[in-house]
């Protein structure tokens, strides 16, 4: 059930990013279609590998897992924002990525207040 809430938050943040792109007049450009594509794939793989290696060493309780996922999404989306700033700076797309990161973190931290009993 917790993964369903996590999935709903991710869908909500993606929807929020699409709406903020339209409101700010930003035409999104895919990073992997530019010269940063190889660096994007390599960076995401390294980050995922590090986080998967750390996963067995966590104490398995809800608080630790909550902060694990918050840290993972912050690092992944932060890495994406840095690459957007480096490779597609002229579109200002990195602004909506950072904005959706902040909204997603706020929603994820306060998930227990929105839906009691999740954590």
C-alpha positions in Angstrom: 0.0 0.0 0.0 2.9 2.4 0.7 4.2 1.9 -2.8 0.9 2.9 -4.1 1.2 6.3 -2.3 4.7 6.6 -3.5 3.5 6.0 -7.1 0.7 8.5 -6.7 3.2 11.1 -5.5 5.4 10.5 -8.4 2.5 10.8 -10.9 1.4 14.0 -9.1 4.9 15.5 -9.3 5.2 14.6 -13.0 1.7 16.2 -13.6 2.8 19.3 -11.7 6.0 19.6 -13.8 3.9 19.4 -17.0 1.6 22.1 -15.8 4.4 24.4 -14.6 6.1 24.0 -18.0 3.0 25.2 -19.7 2.4 28.1 -17.3 6.0 29.3 -17.6 6.1 28.8 -21.4 8.9 26.3 -21.3 9.2 23.8 -24.1 10.8 20.7 -22.6 13.8 19.2 -24.4 14.9 15.6 -23.6 18.5 15.5 -22.3 19.3 12.1 -23.9 18.7 13.7 -27.3 21.5 16.2 -26.8 25.2 15.7 -26.1 24.4 15.0 -22.4 22.7 11.7 -23.1 25.6 9.4 -22.3 26.5 11.4 -19.1 22.8 11.2 -18.1 22.6 7.4 -18.5 26.0 6.9 -16.8 25.2 9.2 -13.9 21.8 7.6 -13.3 23.3 4.1 -13.4 26.0 5.1 -10.9 23.5 6.7 -8.5 21.2 3.7 -8.7 24.0 1.3 -8.1 25.2 3.2 -5.0 21.7 3.4 -3.6 21.1 -0.3 -4.3 24.4 -1.2 -2.5 23.4 0.9 0.5 19.9 -0.6 0.7 20.9 -3.9 2.5 22.6 -2.0 5.3 19.6 0.1 6.3 17.7 -0.7 9.4 14.3 -1.7 8.1 11.8 0.6 9.7 9.5 3.1 8.1 11.4 6.3 9.1 14.6 5.1 7.6 13.0 4.0 4.4 11.1 7.3 4.1 14.4 9.3 4.3 16.1 6.7 2.0 13.6 7.4 -0.8 13.6 11.2 -0.2 17.4 11.2 -0.5 17.3 9.0 -3.6 14.8 11.1 -5.4 16.6 14.3 -4.4 19.8 13.0 -5.8 18.3 11.7 -9.0 16.2 14.7 -9.8 18.9 17.1 -8.6 21.3 15.4 -11.0 18.8 15.8 -13.8 18.4 19.5 -13.0 22.2 20.0 -13.1 22.4 18.3 -16.5 19.5 20.4 -17.8 21.3 23.5 -16.6 24.5 22.4 -18.3 23.1 21.1 -21.7 19.8 22.8 -22.3 20.2 26.0 -20.3 18.5 28.2 -22.9 15.1 26.5 -22.3 15.2 27.3 -18.5 13.8 23.8 -18.1 15.9 23.2 -15.0 13.7 25.7 -13.1 10.6 23.5 -13.4 12.7 20.5 -12.5 13.9 22.1 -9.3 10.4 23.4 -8.5 8.9 19.9 -8.9 11.7 18.5 -6.8 10.8 20.9 -3.9 7.0 20.1 -4.3 7.7 16.4 -4.3 9.9 16.5 -1.2 7.3 18.6 0.6 4.5 16.1 -0.3 6.6 13.1 0.6 7.7 14.5 4.0 4.1 15.5 4.9 2.5 12.3 3.5 1.7 11.1 7.0 -0.3 14.3 7.6 -2.3 13.9 4.4 -3.0 10.2 4.9 -2.8 9.2 8.5 -1.3 5.8 9.2 1.0 5.6 6.2 4.1 5.8 8.5 
